[in-house]
């Protein structure tokens, strides 16, 4: 299961695209970054950002990682149950 840091620095579990999308949207908004801004900075289209934030299951992993990197986030993979 992917584990990401939220704004407060604590870990949250991401188990699906439906979990990741709203997290990305909330984090982006909290940083006062628009969808158009992040799509330009991450070299993706605005449609991709919309689909990512809506939890589309088939978004491209490379682009997801690029968006996370652009937002200053990283994905950490660990065994389930490990804290």
Buried (B, 14 or more C-beta within 10 A) or exposed (E): BBBBBEEEEEEEEBEEBEBBBEBBBEBBEEEEBEBEBBBBBBEBEBEBBBBBBEBEEEBEEEBBBBBBEBBEBEBEEEEEEEE
